[in-house]
């Protein structure tokens, strides 16, 4: 509070008279020294207030609200309508009433900047230091008593608030008589019961939303048949391929192609075939490719396909991961069937469970099989980078959709690993024990922040990944590209060296 002073006369508080008895102890000192500073004492203080910067702000105002029968472009009509309205008594009252409100809003707009960023610096600082983490946001369980493996997940292409899950038991001759064949579409707002029950003739091993038409899904069955659903028409398949022309083994991969009609897809199975389909006519496949790498086209020599990869930006190319650990790169538009198999890559001791191209650098692809995940470049025959050998099998893997240096793998001990190889190469940045049973499948949403992991007992766990792992870091693309190129170059040099040594050996 400010002090309030006032005038008042002086008053004596205490008066001490001199004491004569003390005069004897009073000694005069001679000479007298005394130190004096010649400058007067002052304290200095200044205040510098921040300058107020004033700027003009305007509001864009568009005129509207004309009745339907008046065309605002016609000047005569609008003038006539204006005159009619301005004569109305109500109009004046309304305007005066509204103008005070409007004035208040305008003044308020001028007083404060509503777009001001108050805490801009602090947010940035937080993101950088935050350790990688993930939190479970939802768990969806198989509603049946006999639990089946969640073999494949597919996010709704537009909203990502729905998840289609294919359930089947992949263990040979394990199908109990009371085991359900159903697969489900789950709405994440209501995960207690499925939004739609898909009823195939045989359990679904793969299930995929059509990216062009989110009502349509294609599924590959355990008995090798292909089926497609239209969610507007209910849970029964609209059409199923006939057994004679279908695969002879479970359909492990089914992917939609980029086509004008949006009705074409292709499938691969452990029977060694890749088949192309048009869902408008599932009576027979439009095209067939036998995965015989001796290029003789014999089914008995064919390698069983267990994963399928297709990158829409390369519409004629696709890749197949096989049970034998070999990755086959194919070109659909080659003239003759043997030429369709362009090259093979071998590097895994067992089935290749996952295969995907890097979304930012399509020449580089990731494979997951046996105990490792490997990164390859199309240009070399050997993998350019790989993870350590884990103690448990790896079951699935995929790249991050937003960060070129991040990929995810799942293991048979129920762990989800998130790798960021710009941060560290020997270990995952984040290992998360999702459940006790083996994880069987994983799928990342397009926004790169939510990942779904399916398990052997049919439980799908949805995890939200911390922002550091799903925000593109600055100059990450150049760093990742440089790393891929460096490792590719190194492999090429090593390959040339091996060739040289082999030639010398042969000559000797």
N, C-alpha and C positions, 0 to 999 in steps of 0.2 A: 504493500500500500504506500502511496506517496506520503511523505511526512508533512504535517501542517504545522508551521511555526507561527507564533504570535508574539507581539511586543508585551513586555511586562517590566516593571521597575526592579532594580537590583535589590536583593535582600541578603543580609549577613547570615551565613550559616554557622560559622565558628570564628571566635576571636581569641588568639593566643598572645597574651602580653609577654614582654621580655622578662627573663629570669636573671636578676642581678648576680646571683651566686655563680653563674656560669661565666661571667666576664673574665675571671682570673685564668681560665683555661683557653682564652682567645688569644692566638699568637699571630702577629703580623708576619707575612712572608715577604722577603725582599732579596733578590729581585723576583719578579713574577713572570713565568713563561706561559704563554698560551698559544695554541695552534689555531690559526684561522684559515679557512679556505676562501679564496677570493671570489669564487663563482657561487652564485646562489643555487640552492638545491631545487631541482625540479624533477617531476616524474613525467615521462612521455607516454602518451597513449593515443592510438589512432584506431578508427573503425572504418572499414571499407565495405559498404553494403554492396550486394550483387546488383548489377544493372538490370533494370526491368526492360526486356525487349518486347515491344508491342508489335503485333502483326495483324493485318486485316484478315478476316476470314469471311467466306461467303457460304451460302447454302444454295445448292443447285435446286431450282424449283421448276417443276414441269406442270403445266396446266392440264387439268383433266376433269373428269366427273361430268362430262356433257351427257345429256339424255341420249337414248339410243336413236331417236328420230332426227337428231341434229348432227350434221357433219361438221366437225370443228374446222375443217379446211375451208369451208364456205364462209367468207367474211360476212356476207349479208345476213345469213341465218344466225350467226353467233351474235352480231350486233343487236338484231331484233330480240333474241332470247335474253341478252344482257339487260336491255331496256325494260323488258317485261319483268324481270326479276328485281331490278333496282327499285321499281315502283312499289314493290311489296313491302308492307310495314314490318313484317317479320324479319325481312332481310337486314334492315338497319339495326334492329336489336341484336340479331345474331352476330353481325359484324362487330358491333361495339363490344359485345361480350367476348368474342373470340380474340379481338385485337389485344385486349389486356393480357390474355394467356400467351398469345404469340409474342408480345413484347417481352414478357418475362422470360420466355424460352430463348429469344434472340439475345437478351442481355446475359443470360446464363452462358450461352454459347460463346459470347465474347469474353466472359470473365475467366473461363477455364478452357484448357485444351483437352477435349474429351479423348483425343487419341494419344495423349502423353504416355510414354513408357516410364513407369516409375522405377521398376526394379530390373532394368535391362541387364546390368553387369552381373548381378548376383546369380541369375539363372544359368548363365554360361559357365560360371565357375563350378557350379554344382555338378553339371553333366560330366565334365571332364574327370572329376575325381571319383565318381561313383564306381564301386567295384561291380563287375558283371553279376547279374542275378536274374532269377525268373520266379514268378509266383503263379501258383495254380489258381485258375479263375473258374474252372468248371470240371466236373467229372461226370461222364456219361457211361452208364453200365448197360451191359447186354441184359434185356429184360427176361431172358429165358432161364429156366432152371439149369439146363445143361449149357455151360458156357462154351462159346466158340471164339476162335481167334478173330480179332478185328484186322482183316487182311489188307484193306485199302480204304483210304479216306479221300474225300473230294469236297472242297469248299464250294459253296454257292458262288458263281462267278461275279454277281453284281453286288450283293450286300454283305456277303461273308457272315451272315447271322444264321446260316443253315449249313449243316454238315451231313453229307451222305456217307454212310459207313457200310462197307461190305463185310459180312461175317461168314466164315466157313472154317471147318476144321481141316487143316492141310495134312494131318498125320494120316498115313496110308491105312485104310480099312479101320479107321477109328470112329466112323460115323455110327453113333448109337441109333437105335430105332426111334427114340423119341426126340432126336435132335431136330431143331427147327431149321427150315431153309430160308427163313425171312432175313432180309436186310432192311435197314431203316434210313429215313431222312430225319434228322433231329433239328428242332428249332432251339437255338441256344437260349432263347428267352424262357423256354419251358422244357428243361432237360429231363423231366421226370417221365414223360412218355413221348414216344416218337410222333412226329408230325404226320409221317406217312410210312406205311409198312409196304415194302416192295416184296412181291411174292413170285420169285423165280421158280422154274421147274427143278433146278438143282442149285445148291448154295453158290452165292456169288463170291468170286475170288478178286475180281476187280470191278470198280464202279466209277464212272467219270461223268461229271456234269458237262453239258455242251457249252463251250464258251460263248457261242452266238445266241443260243436259245436256252435260257436257264430252266425251262420247263422240261427239257429233254435230257435223259441220262442213258448212257449205254453201259451194259454190264457184261462181263465174261464169266461164264459159269464153271463149276467144278467139273462138269461132264464135257466141257469143250464147246458148249453152245454159246451163241451171242444173242443178247436180248436187248430191247430198248423200251424205255418207259416214257410216258408223257404224264407229268404229275397232275395235269388237269383232268386226265382220264382215270385216275385212281391207281391202285397198287398192283394191278396185273399188267404184265408186259404187253405193249401194243403189238409187238411181233417178236418171234423167236426164230433163229436160224434152224434149219432142219439138221438132224443129227448126222446125216450122211455127208453133208458138205462142210460140217463144222470141224473144229479141232478134235483130236482124239484124247487130249489131256487137259488138265485145268488151264484156263486162259489167265496167265499171270499178268498180261499187260493189255490194256485197251485204251487207245488214245484217239481223240478227235483230230482230224486233219484240217488244215486251212483250206476251205473250199468256198466257192461262191454260194453254194446251196446251204452249206453248214450241216450237211447230212452225212458226210463221209467220215469214216473212222478206220482204224486198222488194229489188228490184234496179234498177239504172239503167245505161243504156248510151248510147254516142254515136249510137245510132239515134233518140234523142229520146224514148224511152219510159221510164216507171217502171212496173214490174210487181210485183204482190203475189203471193206464193206460199204454199201450205201444203205442207210437204214430204211430208205423208202422201199427197198426190195432186198429182204434178207434171205431170199430163196437160195442164192449162191454168192460166194465172194466175187468181187469184180477182178481180183488179181491174187496171185499166190506166189510166195517165194519160199523155196526150201533152203534152210540154213546149213547147206553142205559146203564147208570151207575148202574142200578139194575141188569145188566148182563143177561137180558132175551132176548135181541136182538130184541125188538119190536120198530118199527119206531115211533109209537105214543108216546112212553116214551122218545125218543131220544132227546138229547140236541143239539141245533143248533150251528154249528161250525162257528166261525167268524174269527179265525186266525189259522194258521197252522205253526208248527215249525219242522225243521228237521236239525240235525247236522250230516254232512257227516262222522265224526269220529265215530258216533254211528249208524251204518247203519240199525239196526233193531228197534231202538227206535224212537218215534216221540211224539210230544205233540200237543194238540188241545185246543184252548181257546174258550169258549162257550158264548152264549148270556146271560146265567144265572149267569155268573161270576165264573164258575167252570173251573178249568184247568184239563184236562184229560191226564194222561201219558199212552202211549200205547206201546205194544211190538208187532211188526208185525209177529214175528216168533213163537208166542205161538201156542199150538196145537189146541185149540178150540176157536171159536169167543169170548165167554165170558172172557176167560183168556187173550185175547188181551188187555183188559183194565186193566192195572196193578195197577194204583192208581189215586186218585183225590185230588185236592187241592182247597179249596174254601176260597176266601178272598176278592172278589170284589162285590160291590153292583149292578154292571151292566155288560154289555158285556165286555169281555177281548179283547181290540182292538189290543194289541201287545203282542208278546211272543217270547222270544229269549234266547238261552243259552249263557253264557259268553264264548267267544272264547278261553280264557286261562284256564277256570275252569268250564268245561261243566256240572258239577253237580249243578252249581248255575245258576238259570235262572231269567229273568226279566219279569214282566207282567205289562201291563198298562191298566187301566180300571177306570171307574167312575172318582174320583178326585185325584187318587194317582197312583204312580208307586211303585211296590213292588218287592223286591228281595227275592227269595226262595232258599232253598237248598232241593235237592231231599230227604234228609234223614229225614226231619221234615215235619209235616203237616201244620205248621203255617209259615207265611213269617218271614224271619229273619231281614229284614230291610225294611223301607218304607219311602216315602217322606211325607211331610205335605199334608194336604187336600188343594187343590188349590180352587180358587173361580170359575174357569171355568173347563169344562170337559177336560180330557186328551184324545187325539185322536190317538196317535201312539208313539212308542218308539223303541230304539235299542241300543245295546252296541257299544262302540268304538271297531274298529278292531285292534287297536294298543295299547290301554291302558286298562288294566283289571279293573281299578277303575272308568272309565268314561262311562256314558251313556247319551242318548239324549231323550227328550220327546217333543211332540208338543201339543199345547192346542187349544181349540176352540175359544180363543180370539186372535188367530193369533201369539202366542208367541212360540219361540223355546227355550227350556231350556237345558243347558248343565250342567250335574251334575258330580262333581269329589268328591267322598265321602272320599277320603283321605285328601282332602283340607278342605271341610266342609260338614256336613250332613244335616243341617236344611234347607239350601237354595241352589239353583243352583249356580254354579260358574259364569255362564253367562246366562242372560235372554235377548233375542233379539226379539223385535217386528218385525216380518217378513212382515206381511200384516194385513189389517183390518178385512178381512173375516176369518172364521175358517180354520186352517190348517187341512188337511185330511190324509196326508201320509208323511213318510220320509224314506230316504234310504242313507246310507253312502257308499262312494266308498271304495274299499278294502284298499287303502293306508291310509284311516282314516282322510284325510285332507279336503275332499270336501263332503258336505252333500246337498242333494236335498230335498226340502220341497214342497209338492203339496198342493194346497188349494181348497176350496169348489168351487171357480170360475174358476178352471182349470189352475191357474197360478203356474208354478213350479219355485221356487227361488233356485238358487245354491249358497251356501255360502262356503267360504274358512275359515277354523278354524285356529286360531293362533297356532304357532308351539308348544307352551307349552302344548296344549290340544291334540296334535297328535304326541308327541315324548315320548317314554317310559322313565319314570323317573328312576333314579337308585334305586335299591331294591324295586321298586313299586310292582313287582310280589309277593315278599315274604310278603310285608305289606298287600296287598289285600287278599292273601291267608289266612294270620293270622287272618285278620278281619272276613272273611267269616267263618273260623273255629270257632272263638270265639263266633260269633253270633249264629252259628248252635248249639254249645254246650249249650249256654244259653237257646235257645228255647227248646232243649231236656230236660234240667233240669226243665223248667217251665211245659212242657208237663207231665213229670213224677209226678210233684207236683199236677197238676190238676187231674191226674188219681187217685192219692192217696186220694185227697179230695173227689172225686166222690165216691170212694169205701167206705170211712168213712161215707159219707152222706147216701149211700145205706144201709150200715150196721145199721146205726142209725135208 
